[in-house]
Amino acid sequence: MTIHLNYVGCDISKTHLDLFDPQGGRKRAGKAWRVANTHASAAGFASTLAPDCHVILEATGRYDQLLRKALDAAGIAYSRINPTKARRFAEAAGYHAKTDRLDAQMLSEYGQRFEPEAALPIDDARETLTGLRLRRDQLVEARACEKGRRDGATGVTLTSLDDHIAFLDAAIVAIEDEIKAFLKTYPTLGDDHKRLQSAPGVGPVT
């Protein structure tokens, strides 16, 4: 017997979740609604979903973390869609206007059309490593900006820039040391790290 899933679309922002359920009803008042992007609201939403629901959301970095954890805890499947793929589908499907509510509806339709595979449950260790990597990227970017500002700088301005660059150098080394120590704490990640570097052109940062 074929089980037809109910694909619920979810557009995520920093402060709220816009949701669209094509079947509507059940424990909710209608097809489209909004809840706060908080632990309590995400957990409350997940608790209303039936086992045949499959939530479709765009990959939005840390803003989708509370929802994903709530769905994992409730045993509800979900898929994270690449934003570029979602936008191309929206254009092809005729979603010319862009609002949070329409984006949620579009994601629901995306699920119905393509039936994407469910994402794996959150791995807390990998989430932590991702956060460390993101912070390193931010520091490296800040250092590159400061180095670019040295051109033509003189006097107190140049000294200030050099002091900040030295601070950022130290901060980058410190977070790289934190990453190395973290990898030693989780053997599986550490093994993956070594194995990936066996490929030509792949270094520690990659």
Secondary structure, DSSP 4 states (H G I P E B T S, - for coil): -----EEEEEEE-SSEEEEE-SS--TTSSSSEEEEESSHHHHHHHHHT--TTEEEEEE--GGGGHHHHHHHHHHT-EEEEEPHHHHHHHHHHTT--S--HHHHHHHHHHHHHHH-PPPPPPP-HHHHHHHHHHHHHHHHHHHHHHHHHTTTT--HHHHHHHHHHHHHHHHHHHHHHHHHHHHHHH-HHHHHHHHHHTTSTT--S--
